[in-house]
Amino acid sequence: MAINSVGFNTSILNQSVLNLKNQLATLQSQLTTGTKSTTYAGMGVNEGFAIAARAQLANISAFSDTMSNINTNIGIANTALQSMVDIGTTVLNSANGSAQTLNSAGQTIAQQTATSQLSSMLGILNMQAGDRYLFSGGAINTPSVASADNILNGTTTQAGLKQVISERAQADGTSGLGRLVLSSPTPTSVQVAEDVAGSPFGLKLSAVSSSLTGATVTGPAGSPAAVSVDLGGTNPNNGDQVSFAFKLPDGTTESIQLTATTTNPPPTGSFLIDPPPASSTTTTAANLNTALNTAIGTLANTSLVAASAVEAGNDFFNTAGTATGGVVNNKAATPAPITGATLLSGLAGTDSLATNFAAGDTITVNGTPITFVASGAVGGNQVNVTDSVQTLLTKIDAISGTSTPSTISGGVIALHTDNAAGFTVTSSNPAAFGALGFGATATATQPPLRVSGSPLSSATSLVSGTPANTISWYTGEAGQGSARATATARVDPSVTVQYGARANETAIRSQLQTLAVFAAVTTSTTNPNAAAQVSALSQRVAQNLATQPGQQTIEDIQSDFATAQMSMKNAAARQTQAQGMLQGIVDQAENVSPDQVATEILALQTNLQASYQTTSMLSQLTLTKYLPVG
Amino acid sequence: MSLGSALAIAMSGLRANQSALSIVSSNIANAQTPGYISEGINQVEVQTGDSGASVIVTGVNRQLDQFIQSQLRTETSGGAYADQMAGVLTQLQSVYGTPGAAGSLETAYSNFTTALQSLSTTSGSSSSQISAANAAQSLAQQLNATTQGIQTLRSNAEQDLNISVGQANAAVSQIAQLNTRLQGLNPQDPAAATLMDQRDKAIDQLSQLMDIRVSSNGNNQTSIYTTNGVELVGAQASKLSFNSQGTLNANSQWNSNPAKSSAGTITCTLANGATVDMIATNSISSGQIGADLTLRDKTLVQAQTQVDQLAASMASALSDKTTAGTAAPAALAPKAGFDLDTSNVLPGNTINLTYTDAATHTQHNVTIVRVDDPTALPLSNAGGNPNNPVIGVNFSGGMASVVAQLNSALGGANLQFSNPSGSTLRVVDSGTGSATVNAASVTTTASSLTGGSTQLPLFTDGNSLYTGVITGAGSQLTGLAGRITVNPALLANPSNFTLYSTSPPTNAGDTTRSDFLYSQLTTGTFTYSPQTGLGSAASPFKGTISSYMEQFLSQQSNASTSATQLQQGQDVVVNTLQQKMKATSGVSIDNEMANLIALQNSYAANAHVMSVVQTMMTSLMQVQL
């Protein structure tokens, strides 16, 4: 080691002392900032890991922000859904239990409850989480539903629910015979017939049975469908019964039972057997006709009123629709309307479509194709050309996801869909598609549905209401996909959660629909059937509010949300763990331990002091100092 | 022997003493003078009369260790190089900002991805959209600022070159002048020693600026050459000149062709009038000038390429859409291949082709780039993987010309190109089984914010799209980081962060686009040019954008750290040599003091001799015979 005096050479010593001072300054800045350096270079070799770790930390913090946003949204949505469940229970209880007395406005206490609960349910559906409408699907900036007043009463140009109910009531013939026609084809017979074949309105004949001695009952048969009771030459015995079953527009059934009686005048629900000596079956038949007329009139003005209102609610609210084809025949030797058993292709003279489908043809449902193959079809996207029409309908239903299976009846195919707005079915073979009864493109009637025709009482079909003439109660986004998928967020590089909801989901829509119908119906207090009408309505409301097997409930939506929350919770737990580890990497690469820095400062201080001391001592060591001055 | 001769000898001793004293005093006076070499006196005895010898001073002697001196000069230029490199690289580190703090690239990038992620839950909120736009803007501005920082450092290097070349010139001409003056002087002449000190000092200065070789001849002349033999000082001085370009930007690059060069070059005009380009001939590789040249033309250019590549990858990741070709009609069998729609191919966009050569079973990935500037063609594939060639094709002549160019470039690979209709490009194999086209796709740049696709030109090159256009003047990539901006149309309408289609209109809650942007920036994998210093031409670096950023920041920080370490090591070497130099050739005060005392004593002794002689003379005069 070279030892030098100060005067002899200062540069090395200068350099060393400067180095020490620089180190001291670095250590001081480390102590105050807690980090190794303010540049990437100063952080050392592990800085690359720290940069990568910091990027991941930024991602994790973004993800946790996202999760807290979603949790807030789901929390609010859950509260809303729980309130809706409570609303449903409240109205159900009051519909079941309360007194059926009408007030001056023509409504029961339960109906008034329904009115106020409807408003609050609509309010809940329009609730925002932040600036987001939770029940509008993808249209998060648009309110989900129209106001209660608009929905019930409409606007000056658009019809509301009340008007739709009233129109439907007229079309269903609630003030008449429920669109049924009574006649006497022969003097001893009574016939009940629907007024127009294929009309969706009024009472539909479903069955007739009789224990009338000597009488013949036929039907329902023919087009339009009819049933008849022919007493023939023998009068029934006292107590013999004839019973007619009817299907109401909302799918419920009611029956009328008439008893032959010798009591004169006959009590309600009975008809007088023409007494001897005449004992004319013609007179008895006329009596039966009168009694039936009264009974049907009563049914039309009681249960049918309620059923019509409920169905009008369905027309107004339901997003489902139907694409209906025309009547088509097969190519049997004697052409007959096609049935579910009709084959998609076949030789002339067999029960197959008038125009065959061939292998390679396709039918496209909402953009998803079903391909015809010669044989060995696999999965939902292939069908054999030798399969039946029913098989094809099942495959179409699987793709459209409808909750109501498509049907074929009287040569007419009705394709059902839960979402009429975007429902389209097309085919690469238009001729064969035509043999199924459809034009180039099959589209469904779009809700809301309105009664078509004038006068309304003789209407025979429903048409799509337009935005100009009918209120749209749901104002959010109504796409084809699942409601949950309308809001998706990534909460982890590999995990996405779905938390969207739409007010037109079956569970919410059906409750809203029932409440609105209950709230919209008013009953005339002067009508002798008022009590029966209200009772029939309350009964249907109670039934519709109760859980329907196989149908989505509000709790199902809640459990979907719970699943989303659970996957977020799991992701968050993983991220917390990763965060700790990543922060450790950053700290290790960039942070300094204050203890260590303090120790290093002390050591440096000692070094520096020693250097100064040495320098000072060396500076004294020079010959000049010891030379005599003189 | 006479008393007179004794007196004369004592007189010569006094004279010699005086000369020695003047040397000692000048040594002491110049103890702290830089470049001063300690001097000693040369004295010889001279026969006087029959007996006795007087002393005579013949000159001064420079106590110089030439071996240490030349070693010191070499290390000095190395030290100056290391100092300059370490200093500038430390400044470059501050351009990148404080790790993890605001104002660093990584923070701006993380902020942007965080803002995009938050759009996934608040897609319809205009405040979220605006904050995403702001984050994008601050990222673009951070890239602009980084570019500016790097280019300022390059401009500084350019200015420093100007000054350094001036200093080198001054040193060179001073050396030449001193050579001339020393020509007539005896090396032992005290005046010569001073001039030599001055000359050595000038050479030391020059060695700080550049690496030189010094050779001295017997005539006291010194010649100076660069390490590769360009004569700077011979019989006459050469003249160095630098044509400074003032402020540099990312596109200002040095080129050996003066017509293409937009950065200054150093020219040496030799004594015979010939000129030498010192940069083109690599004449200067060390010293401050060498460091400035390396920084200006290599290190900082690479740093700029790294941020340019970052900007380009970001822009392309968000705007480029790759569409696979559709299978060519079956009617062409046995030929098979693909039809590609080239209608949206902009200059810089690519057509990607994968085919397998049946003879060698090798898969080739051909990249066809639209290059409309004929002066840029053909593109160079130097250093690249020969199985993955890049072919430039001029589209300006229409499809027929494109097909002709491609057939001539790839016809030998058993591929056939044709144009069945419109702007469709068909590529099929020859049908002989000698090659199979595996895949073909077209990568185009989205130009509209609401074109219905999730891609959008989020970042633009000023007001134009970034497509990576290649022209004769270079690539659009160069300096992109300095020009990158957020698309002004997007700033005017930040809702396009989520709305990607007007017909049908995108739902407010649709997060398809923001999710795409986020995943491209965080998990999308891209290939980076080997000019960034990462990867090689044959196997370029591939990774996510953030891993690329991490790589180049690490690389720069390592470069800075090792430059600083090198500088510290070099400092120690230079200091040690300087110390040695001072120990052998410098002034030791203690020595000089001891000499002084000796001289004092010697002077007194000589004076005493004179006084004794005088006494003897007096005695002699008083003798009475």
Interface residues (C-beta under 8 A of the other chain):
Chain A: A2 N4 S5 G7 F8 N9 S11 I12 Q15 T35 T38 T39 Y40 A41 G42 M43 G44 V45 E47 G48 A50 I51 A52 R54 A55 A58 N59 S61 A62 F63 D65 T66 N69 I70 N73 G130 D131 R132 S136 G137 G138 A139 I140 N141 T142 E477 G479 T486 A487 T488 A489 R490 P493 G500 V586 E590 T622 L623 T624 L627
Chain B: L89 T90 Q93 S94 Y96 T98 P99 G100 E106 Y109 S110 N111 T113 T114 Q117 S118 S120 T121 T122 S123 G124 S125 N507 A508 G509 D510 T511 D515 Y518 S519 T522 T523 S546 S547 M549 E550 Q551 L553 S554 Q556 S557 N558 S560 T561 T564 D571 N575 T576 Q578 Q579 K582 A583 G586 S588 I589 D590 M593 A594 I597
